[in-house]
Amino acid sequence: MAEALLSGFINVVVKRLISPEFINLVVGKKLDRKLVDRLRTAILAAEALVADAEQKQFGNDRVRKWLHSLRDALYTADDLLDRLFIKAAIRNKARIRRPHFLDLSARKMVTKIEDVVERIVDLERCKDTLGLREIPTGSSSWRPPSTSLVKGNVFGRDGDQQALIKMLNDNNDHNLSVISIVGMGGVGKTTLAQCLYNNMDLMDGVDLKAWICVFENFDVVETTKNVIRGISSGVCSLESFDLLQQDLKEKLSEKKFFIVLDDVWSEDADKWNSFIVPFQHGRKGSTILLTSREENVGPTVQNYSTYSLKVLSNDYCWSIFADNASFPESNGSSELEGIGRKIVERCDGLPLAAETLGRLLRSEHRVKEWNNILFINKLLSSACSFKTLLCLLFIVSQRS
């Protein structure tokens, strides 16, 4: 399952290549700009194939090996870029002046990066042999869609739930209210929305409800279709946007509805203003609940409000970690608890990180393995927390 997160790791590497810090310290000084562009182009070309490869890897050893080879090439590239960046930062801080030509170790790293570019290009050339097709980036295919079902126990969000329930109840006099739960990735926006969606008291009197995953590419036609499918529990064969909106208006008319749009990114006002039209015809108390990392997403309606979701305390993150690690039932010891609490401190209050790491260490009794995770987490800076989580997932999943 390590390959299932490869697209996310690619994003980390590409963001590094275009970050101002990397460009200012490395590009043109230790790395030729043309080589950086070649590496980025090669990575993006391979990324377009990853989503299809991730779906086809099961039962296909050749595709699985292709993903392993790409992962290894990306790890090598990221490691080399890390080392070049660190060397450049140290020299910059010490104001060490060197001739324009690179020192021996840097030249060796540049040669290795050139080799990595060739490896990635060669892998991209295998697409026809393996039957891989390109899926545009931004389609979020590497990420499984969320569902309305609450997964496991929820810790530390009672106050947030009560605050949102009050906001929703206060809006019962409006025909349409839009509430956006805003927070950083992994902070628990989807989980909180799931809790509200499954709250029987809150849903009392609601005629129609639906859970829709939106992701980065907000397609108004496809999203409208998904809403129709969700509230009618059936198929939607209409293609015309006009007919779709008329059908949705008819279904929502004089009904109280509760629609969740999960993982919204688009700030395109024109798209939102077109999308929202049929929803204006519901009964009082109708709500659209969004989850997003951005504050400025969603339609422009009279009754619009945001709820900022904060990170959890280390105590709540420990509860999540322990619950997912089956601690102390299956692997309890004071030594492991001490290590686990230190791991949790590096989760930066993000429940998703605590949940994922806890699940990966589930039923793991070896102190050495827990210490390995802690050691790796300490090595990587807090600025690379997303990368840290991905690396840990890869390392541990290769072990199992």
VOPAZA-267742 format. One record per residue: x, y negated, z negated of N, C-alpha, C in turn. Coordinates in steps of 0.02 Angstrom, whole numbers, plus 50000, padded with zeros to 5 digits. Each point is the difference from the previous one (the first is absolute). Example, Ala and Ser with C-alpha at 12.3 -4.5 7.8 and 13.67 -1.06 7.14 Angstrom:
BEGIN
506605028449610499554994150000500454994050000499824994750036500424994149997499614994549963
END
This chain:
BEGIN
500415006150000499594993950000500434993750000500675000749999500424994149999499894995750061499875003250057499924996150062499404995449999499525001649957499384996049999500124992849979500604998549972500154993249979500544996950043500185003250055500564997650040499854993250030499384998950021499824993550030500104994449950499835001349937500114994949949500734998449990500425005150003500724998949993500274996150060499745001450059500204996350060499864992649990499414998449973499834993049988500514996649954500235003749949500494997349954500654998350036500235004650043500634998950036499934994150048499454999750037499904994650048499964993349965499654999749943499944993749963500694997749976500435004849982500674998249979500374996650058499945002850060500364997450058499804992850017499374998249986499774993350018499964995349940500215002349941499974995749941500514994450005499844994049977500464994350003500665001449964499965003649943500615001449961500485004350041499735005150033500425004550039500294996450061499584996150032500234996350060500554995049982499904996449945500494994949980500675002949980499995005849966500625002949973500345004850047499625003550042500285005650037500004998850076499444998050027499944999550073500464994550026500405001850050500474995350029500664999649962500025002949940500625000049961500285007049996499615004649974500235006949997499685004450053499424997950024499655003850053499854995450058500155002350059499824996350060499244999850008499734994150018499284999350005499705004950051500385001450054499755004750050499925007049972500465002049956499955006649969499395000349954499884994749962499424999649956499365000650042499974996450056499415000350044499915007050029500555003350019499965006850027499745004849947500244999249939499775004449945499254998949987499804993849997499294998649987499555002650056500224999050063499615002450057499945007649999500555003449984500005007349998499535002549945500024996849942499585002049943499264999050017499834994350029499304998650017499745004750054500445001950048499805004850051499855006849969500415002049952499895006449966499384999649955499904994249969499424999249955499345001250036499974997950063499385000950039499825007350008500495004549991499885007250007499865003449934500174996649945499995003349934499295002149980499514995650011499315001749979499765006450033500135000750065499805006050036500395006149974500654998949989500435005649975499775002349931499804995349958499785001849933499385004450002499574998850050499405004050006500145006950030500525000450042500145006250037500535004449966500304997649946500545003749969499785006649969499375000349978499765005949966499905005750051500375005349991499975005550046500454999250061500384994650002500464998850056500694998449973500435005149997500664999149970500434995050038499924999750067500414995450039499844992749983499374998549991499804993249982500234998549929499945004949955500224999049932500754998649997500385003750040500734998850002500164993250030499594997850049500094993450029499914994649947499495000849958499884995249947500575000049948500255006149984500575000449955500604996450028500145001050064500584996850032499924992450001499394997650014499894992850000500074997249930499745003649951500074997849930500734999449981500405005150018500714999949982500364994150034499834998750062500314994450036499824993349967499374999449979499784993849967500334999149932500065005549963500354999749936500724997750009500325002850051500704998150013500044992550018499544997850043500004992950020499884995649939499525001849958499844995949941500594999749952500335005749991500585000249956500564995550026500135000450065500534995950030499834992649995499384998350013499794993049995500064997549928499835004349953500074998449929500724998349983500455004350022500714999149984500284993750032499814998750062500224993850033499744993849965499375000349980499694994349966500354998649933500135005449962500334999249935500704997150008500385002650048500674997450013499984992650018499534998250043499934993150022499804995449942499545002549957499774996049943500574998849951500405005349988500564999349953500504994950026500175000650064500484995450030499734992850000499364999450015499714993350001500024996849931499855004049949500014997449932500704998149978500495004150021500694998749981500334995050047499644998150053500264995350051500665002450029500035006650014500605002950031499984998450074500524996950024500044998450071500405005350036499735002550054500325005250040500054997750072500445003050039500014998550071499345002050031499864997650060499365001450033499925007450015500565003650012499925007150014499845003749936499675005750004499775003749942500575004049969499955001249935500495004349968499875007250020500465004549984499985006950024499365003549978499824999449934499415003649975499374997650034499954993450011499404997250033499965002450072500585000450034500005002350069499765007350004500215004049950499785006949999499245000549991499734995649957499285000149989499624997950063500284995150035499684997750063499995005850050500565003750004500035005850046499475005149981499915001149934499505004849977499294997650018499884993449995499354997350018499875001050074500514999050041499935001250072499815007350014500315004649961499845007150007499275001349981499774996749947499315000849978499514997650053500164994350032499574997550054499935005250055500565003150018499985005250052499595006049978500055001949936499625005649975499254998650004499804993949981499294998250001499744999750072500414997150045499814999750071499925007050029500455004549983499965006950024499365003449975499824998649937499395002949972499384997350036500014993550017499434997050035499925003150070500565002050030499985003150067499685006949999499945003049941499715006749994499245000050001499694994150005499284999649991499615004350050500215000050062499635003950051500085007549988500605002049981500135007249987499575002449942499924995749949499615002049941499264998450006499814996550054499304998250009499774994649953500444995449983499824994649954499774993950039499464996949976499754994050033500104994049954500034994250031500104993949961499334997649971500034998449935499434996949967500234993249976499674994550020500254993449983500104999149925500544996549982500114998649929499464995349976499875000349934499464996049972499355003749998500005006250030499385004049998499915003449933500534999849958499985002949933499875007550001500175003450055499875007150005500385004149948500574997149978500405003749951499675000149932499534995649989499684999549936499335003450001499865004549954499335003150000499484994849978499415000150030499484995349979499755001549930499794994849966499735001049933499285002650006499745002649945499305002049998499684996749939499355000749994499634996849945500085003849935500295006050001500045004249940500594997849956499874999549935500524998349952500455006149990500654999050006500485005549994500315000049930499815004849959500315000749934499754994849950500374999549944499814995449947500244992950017499644995149975500184992950010500184997049933500584996849997500244997149937500094992450007499814996449948500174992949996499594995350042499445002250027499614995750044499294998749975499865001649937499324998849973499824992650002500474995849980499874992850000499884997350070500395002550048499914997850070499325002350027499815006149983499355002550022499444995649973500034998449935499474996049970499964993050030500594997250014500014993350030499695000050069500155005250039499725000450068499255001649998499795004249954499295001549994499614993649984500294995849956499684993649984499964995550062500544999750039500004996150062499455002450047499955006650007499505002950045499294998649975499895000749936499334998749972499814992650005500504995749992499874992750006499804998050070500165004350048499854998350070499335002850025499615002749955499385003350020499484995350030500104993549990499524995250028500174997950072500585002550024500214998250068499865005750049499814998250060499875005250051500635003950017500564996650002500635003350016500574996949960500375004349966500604997949964500595004050025500574996750006500625003550018500494999049944500245005649973500514999849947500625003750024500564996849992500635002950022500445001549940500195006549992500485002049949500694999450031500414995549972500644998350030500575002149953500525003050029500585002049960500525003350043500605000849972500545003050038499865007450013500365002850049499925007150016500155004449941499575005049988500125004849947499754997849932499674994149995499784997549935499345003049978499645003450046499385003449980499364996950025500044996250054499404996750027499495005150024500235005050037499545005150027499685004049943500395001849950499745003749943499454996149964500124993649991499504995849967499364999550042500084999350065499414999950045499625006649997500375005549996499685006649995499585000549936500274997449946499645000249936499344996150005500024994350032499404996050008499505003550046500265002850054499575003350050499635005949969500315003249951499705006049969499674998549933499934993649982499664998149938499255000250011499685004949969499295001250012499564994249978500184996849943499604994349977500054994250048500614998850025500114994550047499645001350066499975006350020499685001750064499255000849995499734999249940499285000549992499654994550041499565001950043499644995250042500334998950068500595002850010500344999350065499695005050049499784997550058499685004350050500515003550045500524996450018500505002650048500704998449975500445004850007500704998549984500465004050046500614997350009500485003350044500704998049979500475004650012500714998949986500375000250066500344994550017500344999450065500734998249989500465003850031500714998250000500134995650061500334994449990500114995350054500725000250025500494999749955500714999950017500194993550036500624999950028500264993850030499614997750061499835004750043499684998150064499254999649991499764993949987499284999049988499644999550067499715005550021499625000450062499264999149982499714994450021499314998549978499505005150028500125002350061499545004950030500035006649962500615002549990500095006549966499774999649927500144994449967499794999249930499244999749995499684996650047499274999850001499715007050009500305003850046499795006950010500065004049935500554999149966500135003849939499494998249945499814993749997499494998049951499335003450017499825000050064499385003250021500025007449982500565003350015500075007249984499945001049924500314995549963500015000849927499314999349968499624995150022499354998949967499465004750026500125003050059499485004450028500215007449998500615001349977500265006949995499935003850066500114996550054499935003250065500494997350050499895001650063500444997950053499774993250026500464996650035499834993750032500285000250070499555000550049500225000750070500014993550038499784994549969499994993650033500704997450012500114996550055500654997250016499984992350003499444997350022499944992750006500004996749931500414994949991500034996649935499334996749984499684997450051499344996849991499485005149974499985005850032499535005249979500175002749931500655000549985500225002249934499764995249946500084993650013499804995049949499244999949991499645000850055499275000249995499785006149959500325005750013499845006249964500164999349926500574997049984500204999149931499534995149965499834994650034499534995249971499345003349982499765004250045499375003649989500045004549939500575003549994500085004749944500084996449933500314994150000500124996449938499434995449980499564998550047499484995049988499565001849939499974995149954499605000749939500215005949957500625002350007500275005349957500564997149957500065002549940500564998149957500575004950014500574997450020500555004450019500644998449961500435004849997500654999249968500525003350046500394995850034500485002450050500714998549975500425005149998500704999149982500425000150064500414994950010500494999950054500695000449967500305005950004500625001249963500614998650043500504997049969500654998650032499944995450060499754994049986499894995050053500624995550005500214998750061500584995750012499844993850041499525000450045499894994850050499754993549969500314994550023499774993349981499684996550059499855003750053499714997150061499294997749987499914993549994499344997249983499485001550054500204999950063499525001250054499735007249996500455004749987499785007049993499515000749942500184997149944499585000749940499314996750011500004994150030499364996550010499545003850047500305003750048499595004250044499755006249963500445003049962499845006249965499444999149949499994994349966499584999149941499264998750017499854998250062499334997750018499445004749977500035006650015499445004449981499905000649925500534998749962499965000949927499614994449966499854994750037499644994349971499265001649990499775005850022499285001550000499805005049946500455001349953499835004649947499584996849945499825004249951499614997549944500464996949948499724996149954500404996849948500405005249960500624998249984500435004549963500465004150044499934999350066500425003750046500724997649996500475004750005500714998449988500465003550050500514996350021500585003050034500594999249953500305005749982500585000049955500635001650041500484995450001500625001150036500565001749953500505003850024500635000549965500544997850048500474996049976500514997250044500614997849961500574999750034500604997249971500024992450009499584997550045500014992950017499384996549973500094993749980499434996249972499554997250054500274998750059499624996450051499695004650052499785005849980499675004550047499254999949986499625002450049499285000649990499624994550034499345000850004499574995250035499904993649960499814994850036499834993649968499255000149985499845001149937499304999949980499934995449940499384998149986499894995149947500205002849931499855006349990500155002949934500585005050006500604997249999500625004050007500434998949939500265005549972500444999349941500545005350002500544998749966500565004849997500135001949928500255006149992500205002549934500725002450005500444996849964500715001650003500165005749952500235005650027500155005949959500745000049981500135000249936500694999649975500295007049988500665000249990500335006449986499815002449930500125006349987499835003049935500604999449952499855000949937500535000249950500375006750006500615000249971500385006250002499645005749963499624998349948499635005249962499475003350045499634995950038499505002950045500345003950056500564997450026500365003650052500275006749974500215000049937500225006449971499425004949996499414997649982499415004549997499865003050068500064996050053499895002550069500545005050018500624998349986500575004450015499925006749965499864999749934499935006249960499415004250023499454996750018499415003650022500155003850065500354996950046500165003250064500565005049995500434999249949500565004749991499795005949955499365000149979499765005049952500445000149938500164994049976500434999349942499564998449939500085003349944500515005049985499775007250009499425001250029499725006750002500475005150031500304998350058500395005050036500754999149993500224994049980500734998949998500204995249945499655000249946500104995049947500635001049960500384994749991500574999949954500164992749987500284998549942500164993149984500534997250047500445004450024500534997750046499694997950066499555004150028499674998450062499574993749993499684999249942499584994049990500434993750001500595000349969500454994350001500204998050070500175005150040500194998750070499414997450040499415003249989499404998050036499814992849986500064997949938499834993149984500474995050033500635002050008500484995750035499834999750075499785005650027499795000150071499404995350009499535000449953499404995950004500174992549997500504998249962500204992949996500204997350068500245004550044500224997950067499424999950050499405001849977499424999950045499704993150008500264995249962499784993050005499254999149991499705004349959499294999349985499535002350055500275003650050499595002350056499755007049987499355000949992499735006749985500145005150054500024998050063500145004850054500695003049993500494995949981500685002549990500025004949942499674998249944499985004549942499655006550016499454999550037499625006050019500415004650045500324997050050500385004050049500605003549968500374996249960500595002949969499805005349948499464998749964499765005049952499805006450034499644999350057499785005950036500595004050028500524996550021500585003450028500405003849946499954997649938500365003449946499545004749961499425001350027499515004449967500315007049991499955002649940500255006749984500765000750008500354994350007500735000350005500304999849929500375005349982500265000649932500724997849993500354999250056500724998849997500164992749987500374998849946500204993349982500414996850056500415004150033500434997550054499594996750056499445003150018499594997350054499674993449981499784999549938499714993749976500534994649999500605001849978500554995149998500214997850070499965004650048500164998250069499544994550026499365000749985499514994950021500164993449966500145000249935500164993949963500634996750027500505004150015500644997450024499924996450067499635003250046499894997150066499604993549993499515000149956499594994149991500404994149973500495001449957500424994749973500474997250052500215004250047500484997850051499694994950047499365000950015499674995650048499694994149965500074994250028499764993949968499254999850000499724996049955499274999449995499714997050063500414996450038499764997150063499865005350052500265006049988499905005550048499545005249970499504997949960499595004849964499625004650047499764997450057499635004250048500485005250029500604997750019500495004550027500195005349948500064997849937500165004649946499515005749997499364998250001499475005149996500055004850058500104997550060500065004350059500595004749994500574997349980500605004149993499895005649949499694998349944499885005149949499535005450027499494997950036499545004850029500365004850047500434997350042500375004250047500455004949963500384997449951500485004249965499665005749963499474998249963499675005249960499625004950044499694997650054499615004550043500465004950036500624998150013500465004650032500195005749953499934998649935500185005049950499465005249993499374998150013499445004549987499805004150060
END
